[in-house]
Amino acid sequence: MFLQLKNTSDLIKVLDIQELINPNLDVVHGQDQEGQEEQEPDTFKKANLVFPSGESLPRCWIDANYRMAV
């Protein structure tokens, strides 16, 4: 799955979807899709990621207490 960094618009290939949908983790492992060569895996904060359309990640992927009323 590809996501986008908010501040740079770079595409990030998420390496483990389970990390992405786990609300108890605040980072995911991925590869920046910059340039023509395969980049080394790195960690990215979920708070800095959005879908390529610009839509935010679902709250249930980010907040373990998403069912609690605010």
Number of C-alpha atoms within 10 A of each C-alpha: 12 17 22 21 20 16 8 8 13 16 21 24 16 21 16 12 12 12 17 20 17 16 19 14 16 16 19 21 18 22 19 21 16 11 7 6 7 10 12 9 14 14 13 18 12 22 13 15 24 20 17 16 8 13 10 14 17 13 13 14 18 19 15 13 12 13 9 7 5 5
